[in-house]
């Protein structure tokens, strides 16, 4: 397995542990991804030491470069440092036992096998020796290499114990299956179903970390289908779970909005690595259960689901411990606007409607269009082609109007201070009326987006409001 240790850093680590006469091994994700010929995305190297991981980390850092800062976590007996693109973490081999009501283990010193037993899945127990005499030797007590070849996620110990001890491992099983396109072994998956309610003791921060990783996979719907089948989704994300199901009345059925939403997420994942645009795709129809209504004359309606959905986002983000900042506002905005381009693609596109969409979407207009195109999930190829062609026309019109009128994120050419100084008035209602009239006139194409035209309209509105132009009076 020397191929996994061909970077110079491993020779340095080998020299240190051999000199100190301790056993040490590269273990976990680095080995797994090397054997899969998959670039480890985070460049993390985990080293397990039979002895003090902290002490070896300090000696290794000093040998590489005296200026390297070592971060020490005494409570966990771990230490880490960065070297070039790598983040190297050292831990003393340990065995763990758990209290049923906590994910925090009671930790004792242990052997390499003890350390491998405590790990989540067989594919993450694989270890390679760093000592000079045994450098590159491969240790696989739980058949992890065979599971890699078979593309199977399986626990090294009884799965009920693995998942009951640390329920986050259920999320990790599904995340690894999604990332690697592996299958969760039947006994292991059945154990997740049995232990699903245990996920309640896991913090929202830990859960959303795994959700984000699933969302950033190339085929994220796979992960959400597994979360739903395992019974985890109803505990960690009830709003998404509520989208499931199809209701039929008078022979008319609406689509399953859960499967539609994760299909949209798959579609958009082909075109963007923007995590927050992917979240917007997943949540764009989140308010459909709240707005669902059957109208005999027309069928199923979800009127206003884009507006209600955008209003649901703060509560969802708060519960999931997602950021309550501009990222949340971006997701709200995309969801609120996601029907607008669709409406434009189905009707005669007026310049005014395009201007308003450009004004409201601003720099996010391209992301909005990416979502709208991903939202086409019809199996009817002719229908899909027609919608995409309509969106192409909308895109062309957006480009044409933006080049002509420059209304994306535009600031009206007349501001409040100019209105106040022109008419000698105080800030108040009349200033807002004039500003609004100028903005609406530009968006409707009544006047061009320039200062001269806006000033002329300002003076005209001032006359209507009984105001006097103080700049021309003596």
C-alpha positions in Angstrom: 0.0 0.0 0.0 3.0 2.3 -0.4 1.1 4.0 -3.2 -1.0 5.7 -0.5 2.1 6.9 1.3 4.1 8.3 -1.7 4.0 11.9 -0.5 7.1 13.2 1.3 5.1 14.0 4.4 4.7 10.2 5.2 8.5 9.7 5.1 8.8 12.4 7.7 6.1 11.0 9.9 7.7 7.5 9.6 11.1 8.9 10.7 9.5 10.5 13.8 7.5 7.5 15.0 10.4 5.1 14.3 12.8 7.4 16.3 10.3 7.6 19.1 9.8 3.9 19.0 6.0 4.0 18.9 3.6 2.3 16.5 1.6 4.7 14.3 -0.8 4.2 11.3 -2.5 6.2 8.6 -6.2 5.3 9.0 -9.7 6.1 7.7 -10.6 8.5 4.9 -7.2 9.0 3.4 -6.7 5.2 3.0 -10.2 4.7 1.8 -10.1 7.4 -0.9 -6.6 6.4 -2.0 -7.8 2.8 -2.6 -10.8 4.2 -4.5 -8.4 6.4 -6.5 -10.6 9.3 -5.3 -9.0 12.6 -4.4 -9.7 13.2 -0.7 -11.7 16.4 -0.9 -10.5 17.9 2.4 -6.8 16.7 2.3 -7.3 15.3 5.8 -4.7 12.7 7.0 -5.7 10.9 10.2 -2.8 9.2 12.2 -3.6 6.8 15.1 -0.7 6.4 17.5 -0.3 3.6 20.1 0.6 6.0 22.8 0.3 9.8 23.0 -1.0 11.4 19.8 -0.4 14.9 21.1 3.3 14.2 21.8 3.9 12.7 18.3 2.1 15.6 16.7 4.4 18.1 18.5 7.5 16.2 17.5 6.4 15.8 13.9 5.5 19.4 13.5 8.9 20.5 14.9 10.7 18.2 12.5 8.8 19.5 9.4 9.2 23.2 10.4 9.7 24.7 13.8 7.2 27.5 13.1 4.2 25.1 12.6 1.5 25.7 15.1 0.0 22.6 16.7 -3.6 22.8 17.9 -4.1 20.5 21.0 -7.4 19.2 22.2 -6.5 17.5 25.6 -10.0 16.5 26.4 -10.1 14.2 23.3 -6.4 13.4 23.3 -5.9 14.7 19.8 -3.7 17.3 18.1 -3.5 18.6 14.6 -1.5 20.9 12.4 -1.5 22.1 8.8 1.3 21.5 6.4 1.0 22.8 2.8 -2.5 21.6 1.7 -2.8 18.9 4.3 -4.5 18.9 7.7 -2.9 16.2 9.8 -4.6 15.0 12.9 -3.0 12.7 15.5 -4.9 10.6 18.1 -3.9 8.0 20.6 -5.5 4.6 19.9 -8.5 4.3 22.2 -11.6 2.3 23.0 -14.9 4.0 23.8 -18.1 3.2 25.7 -21.3 5.3 25.6 -24.1 6.4 27.9 -27.4 5.8 26.1 -28.5 9.5 26.4 -25.3 11.0 25.1 -23.1 10.9 22.0 -20.1 11.7 24.2 -18.0 8.6 24.8 -16.1 7.5 27.9 -12.6 7.1 26.4 -9.8 4.8 27.5 -6.4 4.0 26.0 -6.5 1.0 23.7 -4.9 -1.0 20.9 -5.1 -0.5 17.2 -7.8 -3.0 17.0 -9.8 -1.3 19.8 -9.5 1.9 17.7 -10.6 0.2 14.5 -13.6 -1.3 16.3 -14.8 2.1 17.5 -15.0 3.5 13.9 -18.2 3.8 12.0 -17.8 1.6 8.9 -15.5 -1.1 7.7 -14.3 1.1 4.8 -13.0 3.6 7.4 -11.2 1.1 9.5 -8.4 0.4 7.0 -5.0 1.3 8.3 -1.4 1.4 6.9 1.7 1.2 9.1 4.1 4.2 9.2 7.0 2.5 11.0 10.1 1.9 9.0 10.2 -1.9 9.5 6.6 -2.4 8.5 6.1 0.8 6.3 3.2 0.3 4.0 1.8 -2.8 5.6 -2.0 -3.0 5.3 -4.2 -3.8 8.3 -7.8 -4.8 7.5 -9.4 -6.8 10.4 -13.0 -6.2 9.4 -13.0 -6.9 5.6 -13.1 -3.2 4.6 -11.1 -3.8 1.4 -13.7 -6.4 0.3 -16.5 -4.0 1.1 -14.7 -1.3 -1.0 -14.6 -3.6 -3.9 -18.3 -4.6 -3.4 -19.3 -0.9 -2.8 -20.9 -1.7 0.5 -21.4 0.4 3.6 -21.2 -1.9 6.7 -20.4 -1.4 10.4 -17.4 -3.2 11.9 -19.5 -4.2 15.0 -23.1 -5.1 15.4 -24.9 -2.1 13.7 -27.4 -1.7 16.6 -24.5 -1.0 18.9 -22.7 1.3 16.4 -25.8 3.4 15.8 -27.1 3.4 19.3 -23.7 4.6 20.6 -23.5 7.4 18.1 -26.7 8.0 16.1 -25.0 10.5 13.8 -23.4 7.5 12.2 -26.8 6.8 10.6 -26.5 10.1 8.7 -22.9 9.4 7.9 -23.9 6.0 6.4 -26.3 7.7 4.1 -23.9 10.5 3.2 -21.1 8.0 2.3 -23.6 5.9 0.2 -24.5 9.1 -1.6 -21.0 10.4 -2.1 -19.5 7.1 -3.2 -22.5 5.6 -4.9 -22.3 2.6 -2.5 -25.1 0.4 -1.2 -25.8 0.2 2.6 -25.7 -3.4 3.5 -29.2 -4.8 4.4 -28.5 -5.6 8.1 -26.9 -2.2 8.5 -29.8 -0.3 6.8 -32.4 -2.2 8.8 -30.6 -1.2 12.0 -30.8 2.5 10.9 -34.6 2.0 10.5 -34.8 0.5 14.0 -32.7 3.2 15.6 -34.0 6.2 13.6 -35.6 7.9 16.6 -32.2 8.0 18.3 -31.2 10.8 15.9 -33.1 13.1 18.3 -30.1 13.2 20.7 -27.8 14.6 17.9 -27.3 18.3 17.7 -28.8 20.2 14.7 -25.3 21.5 13.9 -24.0 18.0 13.4 -27.0 16.9 11.4 -26.9 19.9 9.0 -23.2 19.3 8.4 -24.1 15.9 7.0 -27.1 17.3 5.1 -24.9 19.9 3.4 -22.5 17.2 2.3 -25.4 15.2 0.9 -26.7 18.3 -0.9 -23.3 18.9 -2.4 -23.1 15.3 -3.9 -23.4 14.9 -7.7 -26.7 12.9 -7.2 -28.1 14.2 -3.9 -31.6 12.8 -4.4 -30.2 9.4 -3.6 -29.3 10.6 -0.1 -32.8 12.1 0.5 -34.5 8.9 -0.7 -32.4 6.9 1.8 -33.2 9.4 4.6 -36.9 9.0 3.9 -36.8 5.2 3.6 -34.8 4.9 6.8 -37.4 7.1 8.7 -34.8 9.7 9.6 -36.3 12.5 7.4 -39.4 12.9 9.6 -37.2 13.6 12.6 -34.5 15.8 11.1 -36.5 17.7 8.4 -40.3 17.3 8.9 -41.1 20.1 6.5 -39.4 18.2 3.6 -41.0 14.9 4.8 -44.5 16.6 4.6 -44.0 17.1 0.8 -44.4 13.3 0.3 -47.5 11.8 -1.2 -50.1 12.2 -4.0 -53.8 13.1 -3.5 -56.4 12.4 -6.1 -59.9 14.0 -6.5 -62.3 13.6 -9.4 -59.6 11.5 -11.1 -57.1 14.4 -10.9 -53.9 13.9 -9.0 -51.1 16.3 -8.2 -47.4 15.3 -8.4 -45.4 14.0 -5.4 -43.7 17.2 -4.4 -41.0 15.4 -2.4 -39.8 13.5 -5.4 -40.2 16.5 -7.6 -38.1 18.7 -5.2 -35.2 16.2 -5.0 -35.3 15.8 -8.8 -35.0 19.6 -9.2 -32.0 19.4 -6.8 -30.4 16.7 -9.0 -31.0 18.8 -12.0 -29.5 21.9 -10.6 -26.5 20.0 -9.2 -25.4 19.5 -12.8 -25.0 23.2 -13.3 -23.9 24.7 -10.0 -21.7 24.1 -6.9 -23.4 26.9 -5.0 -24.6 25.3 -1.8 -27.3 27.9 -1.2 -28.8 27.7 -4.7 -29.0 24.0 -4.2 -30.8 24.6 -0.9 -33.2 26.9 -2.8 -33.9 24.2 -5.3 -34.6 21.7 -2.5 -36.9 24.1 -0.7 -38.6 25.9 -3.6 -41.9 24.1 -3.2 -41.7 23.7 0.6 -45.0 25.6 1.2 -47.1 23.4 -1.2 -48.7 21.4 1.6 -49.7 24.6 3.4 -51.2 26.1 0.2 -52.7 23.0 -1.4 -56.3 23.4 -2.5 -58.6 21.5 -4.8 -60.8 23.6 -7.2 -63.3 21.5 -9.1 -63.2 23.7 -12.2 -59.4 23.8 -12.6 -57.9 21.0 -10.4 -55.2 21.3 -7.8 -53.8 24.7 -6.8 -50.8 25.8 -4.7 -51.5 29.5 -5.1 -49.0 31.7 -3.3 -46.6 28.8 -2.3 -43.6 30.8 -3.5 -44.5 33.7 -1.1 -45.4 31.5 1.8 -42.3 29.3 1.2 -40.0 32.3 1.4 -41.6 33.2 4.7 -41.0 29.7 6.0 -37.2 29.8 5.4 -36.1 31.7 8.6 -37.8 29.1 10.9 -36.4 26.2 8.8 -32.9 27.7 8.9 -33.2 28.5 12.6 -34.2 24.9 13.5 -31.5 23.4 11.3 -28.9 25.9 12.6 -28.2 27.2 9.1 -26.9 30.8 8.9 -29.5 33.5 9.5 -27.6 36.0 7.3 -27.4 37.1 3.7 -27.3 33.4 2.7 -30.7 32.8 4.2 -32.0 36.0 2.5 -30.6 34.8 -0.8 -32.5 31.5 -0.5 -35.7 33.4 0.5 -35.3 35.7 -2.5 -34.8 32.8 -5.0 -37.8 30.9 -3.7 -40.0 34.1 -3.7 -39.1 34.8 -7.4 -38.9 31.2 -8.8 -42.3 31.4 -10.6 -41.7 34.7 -12.2 -39.6 33.5 -15.2 -41.9 30.6 -15.6 -44.9 33.0 -16.0 -42.9 35.0 -18.5 -42.0 31.9 -20.5 -45.7 31.1 -20.9 -47.0 34.5 -21.9 -46.1 37.4 -24.2 -43.0 38.8 -22.6 -43.4 42.6 -22.1 -40.4 44.8 -21.6 -41.9 46.1 -18.4 -42.2 42.6 -16.9 -38.6 41.9 -17.8 -37.4 45.2 -16.3 -39.2 44.4 -13.0 -37.7 40.9 -12.8 -34.2 42.3 -13.5 -34.8 45.0 -10.8 -36.0 42.5 -8.2 -33.6 39.7 -8.9 -30.5 41.9 -9.4 -27.3 40.0 -9.6 -29.1 36.8 -8.7 -31.0 36.7 -12.0 -28.7 34.1 -13.5 -29.1 31.8 -10.5 -32.9 32.2 -10.7 -32.9 31.2 -14.3 -30.7 28.1 -13.5 -33.4 27.1 -10.9 -36.3 27.6 -13.3 -34.6 25.4 -15.9 -33.9 22.8 -13.3 -37.6 22.9 -12.2 -38.6 21.3 -15.5 -39.0 17.6 -14.5 -41.5 16.4 -17.0 -40.9 13.0 -18.6 -42.5 14.4 -21.8 -39.4 15.3 -23.9 -41.4 17.5 -26.3 -42.9 19.5 -23.4 -39.5 19.8 -21.7 -37.9 21.0 -25.0 -40.6 23.6 -25.4 -40.1 24.9 -21.9 -36.4 25.1 -22.3 -36.8 27.0 -25.6 -39.1 29.4 -23.9 -36.6 30.0 -21.2 -33.9 30.6 -23.8 -36.2 33.4 -25.2 -36.6 34.9 -21.7 -32.8 34.8 -21.2 -32.3 36.6 -24.5 -34.9 39.2 -23.6 -33.2 39.7 -20.2 -29.9 40.3 -21.8 -31.4 42.7 -24.4 -33.3 44.8 -21.7 -30.3 44.9 -19.4 -28.0 46.2 -22.2 -30.6 48.8 -23.2 -32.0 50.0 -19.8 -29.4 48.9 -17.2 -32.0 48.2 -14.5 -30.3 45.3 -12.7 -29.7 46.6 -9.2 -30.3 50.1 -10.5 -30.6 53.1 -8.2 -33.0 55.7 -9.5 -31.1 58.7 -10.9 -32.9 61.0 -8.5 -32.4 60.4 -4.8 -34.3 61.7 -1.8 -31.8 64.5 -1.0 -32.3 66.0 -4.5 -36.1 66.0 -4.1 -35.8 67.6 -0.7 -33.4 70.4 -1.9 -35.4 71.0 -5.1 -38.7 71.6 -3.3 -37.4 72.8 0.0 -39.4 70.2 1.9 -38.6 67.9 4.9 -38.2 64.1 4.6 -41.7 62.5 4.5 -44.5 61.1 2.4 -44.1 63.4 -0.6 -40.5 62.4 -1.1 -41.6 58.7 -1.1 -44.4 59.4 -3.6 -42.0 61.1 -6.1 -39.3 58.5 -5.7 -41.8 55.7 -6.3 -43.2 57.5 -9.4 -39.8 57.8 -10.9 -38.9 54.1 -10.2 -42.2 52.8 -11.6 -41.9 55.0 -14.7 -38.5 53.7 -15.5 -39.5 50.0 -14.9 -42.6 50.5 -17.1 -40.5 52.1 -19.8 -42.3 55.4 -19.7 -39.1 57.3 -19.2 -35.5 56.2 -19.9 -33.2 55.4 -16.9 -31.3 58.8 -16.9 -31.2 61.9 -14.8 -32.7 64.4 -17.2 -35.9 62.4 -17.8 -36.2 61.6 -14.1 -35.8 65.2 -13.1 -38.5 66.3 -15.6 -40.9 63.7 -14.0 -39.9 64.8 -10.5 -40.9 68.4 -11.3 -44.1 67.3 -12.9 -45.0 65.2 -9.8 -44.1 68.1 -7.6 -46.6 70.3 -9.4 -49.3 67.6 -8.9 -48.5 67.6 -5.2 -48.6 71.4 -4.9 -44.8 71.8 -4.4 -42.7 74.6 -5.8 -39.3 74.3 -7.5 -37.1 76.3 -5.1 -34.1 76.1 -7.4 -35.7 78.5 -10.0 -37.4 80.9 -7.6 -35.6 84.2 -6.6 
